[in-house]
Amino acid sequence: MDLSIFGYYQMEEIRLGLVKNLDVAVYASPEFSNYQMEEIRLGLEKNLDVSVYAKPEYTHDQMAEIRRGLEENLNVSIYAKPKYTRYQMAEIRRGLERNIDITIYVKSGYDEYQMKEIRRGLEENLDVSAYAKPKYTRDQMAEIRQGLERNLDVSVYAKPEFNSDQMRKMRKELEKSSSPKKLEI
């Protein structure tokens, strides 16, 4: 093997793997950055099936999310796809860790922030169908979720034509009108 094709930090990852008697052939390739090599090495150290993510099309951050899922014995095939950002992968992984039905938000139409709002609602056993729609921004979703958490009639403001500030004002008004009034004696 011609070692001149590797940079200093790539060589360091190869050395660390050799010291730990790992099969460095899995990642000793110039197509992997030293950060990607590190993620593969960390997986090998934990006896994980690194073949799932030892692919140059994944960034090192994506590799880390897949590795974390493998460490938790999660079905990473759901999110081990280069189309997902590391943050989207993290939201899907968190949902899997909490045993919630992630199929609602594992759609390519949601960014990681929207996924987070949907996941938070699912964790609270809310009917997220009121806001699990790509047409809502994350801030709009948050306002609708908060209304659902407070048992408000969100249909009043859960409309894409209202921006999140408008929704917040309407939610606060609904909170005022639905809270019991204090009696002064």
C-alpha positions in Angstrom: 0.0 0.0 0.0 1.3 3.4 -1.0 1.1 5.4 2.2 2.0 8.7 0.5 -1.6 9.0 -0.6 -2.8 9.6 3.0 -2.6 12.8 4.9 -1.1 13.0 8.4 -4.4 12.7 10.3 -5.6 9.9 8.0 -2.4 8.1 8.8 -3.0 8.7 12.5 -6.4 7.0 12.2 -4.9 4.0 10.5 -2.2 3.8 13.2 -4.8 3.9 16.0 -6.7 1.1 14.3 -3.6 -1.0 13.9 -2.6 -0.5 17.5 -6.1 -1.9 18.5 -5.8 -4.8 16.0 -8.7 -3.5 13.9 -9.3 -4.4 10.3 -8.1 -1.0 9.0 -8.7 -2.2 5.4 -12.3 -1.2 5.9 -11.3 2.5 6.1 -7.7 2.8 4.8 -8.8 4.5 1.7 -7.9 8.1 0.5 -11.6 8.6 -0.3 -12.4 8.8 3.4 -11.4 11.9 5.4 -9.7 11.4 8.7 -13.0 12.3 10.4 -14.8 9.6 8.5 -12.0 7.2 9.3 -12.4 8.0 13.0 -16.2 7.2 12.9 -15.5 3.9 11.2 -12.7 3.1 13.7 -15.0 3.9 16.6 -17.6 1.5 15.2 -15.0 -1.2 14.7 -13.8 -0.8 18.3 -17.4 -1.5 19.5 -17.8 -4.5 17.1 -20.6 -2.7 15.1 -21.5 -3.5 11.6 -19.7 -0.5 10.0 -20.6 -1.7 6.5 -23.9 0.2 7.0 -22.1 3.5 7.0 -18.5 3.0 5.9 -19.3 4.7 2.6 -17.7 7.9 1.3 -21.2 9.4 0.5 -21.8 9.9 4.2 -20.3 12.8 6.0 -18.5 12.1 9.2 -21.5 13.6 11.1 -24.0 11.3 9.3 -21.7 8.4 10.1 -21.7 9.4 13.8 -25.5 9.4 13.9 -25.7 6.0 12.2 -23.0 4.7 14.6 -25.0 6.0 17.6 -28.1 4.2 16.4 -26.1 0.9 15.9 -24.8 1.3 19.5 -28.4 1.5 20.7 -29.4 -1.5 18.5 -31.8 0.6 16.5 -33.1 -0.1 13.0 -30.8 2.4 11.4 -31.9 1.3 7.9 -34.8 3.8 8.4 -32.4 6.8 8.3 -29.1 5.5 7.0 -29.6 7.3 3.8 -27.4 10.1 2.4 -30.5 12.2 1.6 -31.0 12.9 5.3 -28.8 15.6 7.0 -27.1 14.6 10.2 -29.7 16.6 12.1 -32.6 14.8 10.4 -30.9 11.5 11.2 -30.6 12.6 14.8 -34.4 13.4 15.0 -35.3 10.1 13.5 -32.8 8.3 15.9 -34.3 10.1 18.9 -37.8 9.0 17.8 -36.6 5.4 17.5 -35.0 5.6 21.0 -38.3 6.8 22.5 -40.3 4.1 20.6 -42.6 6.6 18.9 -44.1 6.1 15.5 -41.6 8.0 13.4 -43.3 7.1 10.1 -45.3 10.4 10.4 -42.2 12.5 10.0 -39.8 10.3 8.1 -40.8 12.1 4.9 -38.4 14.0 2.7 -40.7 17.1 2.9 -39.7 17.9 6.5 -36.5 19.6 7.7 -34.9 18.6 11.0 -36.8 21.4 12.9 -40.2 20.3 11.6 -39.2 16.7 12.5 -38.4 17.8 16.0 -41.8 19.6 16.5 -43.6 16.5 15.3 -41.5 14.2 17.5 -42.2 16.4 20.5 -45.9 16.2 19.9 -45.8 12.5 19.5 -43.9 12.2 22.8 -46.7 14.0 24.4 -49.3 11.8 22.8 -50.8 14.7 20.9 -52.7 14.4 17.6 -50.0 15.8 15.4 -52.1 15.6 12.3 -53.2 19.2 13.0 -49.7 20.4 12.2 -47.7 17.5 10.6 -47.7 19.1 7.2 -44.7 20.4 5.3 -46.6 23.7 4.6 -46.1 24.8 8.2 -42.8 26.2 9.3 -41.2 24.9 12.5 -42.4 28.0 14.4 -46.0 27.5 13.2 -45.8 23.9 14.2 -44.5 24.9 17.6 -47.4 27.2 18.2 -49.9 24.6 17.1 -48.2 22.0 19.3 -48.3 24.3 22.3 -52.0 24.9 21.8 -52.6 21.2 21.7 -50.6 20.7 24.9 -53.0 23.2 26.6 -56.1 21.6 25.1 -57.0 24.6 23.1 -59.1 24.6 19.9 -56.1 25.0 17.5 -58.4 25.0 14.5 -58.9 28.7 15.1 -55.3 29.5 14.1 -53.8 26.3 12.6 -53.9 27.8 9.1 -50.8 28.3 7.0 -51.9 31.8 6.1 -51.1 32.9 9.7 -47.5 33.4 10.5 -46.1 32.1 13.8 -46.4 35.5 15.4 -50.0 35.8 14.5 -50.6 32.2 15.7 -48.8 33.0 19.0 -51.1 36.0 19.7 -54.2 33.9 18.9 -53.0 31.1 21.1 -52.3 33.4 24.0 -55.8 34.9 23.6 -57.3 31.4 23.6 -55.3 30.6 26.8 -56.7 33.7 28.5 -60.3 33.0 27.5 -60.1 29.3 28.5 -58.4 29.8 31.9 -60.6 30.2 35.0 -61.0 33.7 36.3 -59.7 34.5 39.7 -62.4 35.8 42.1 -61.4 38.7 44.2 -63.0 38.6 47.7 
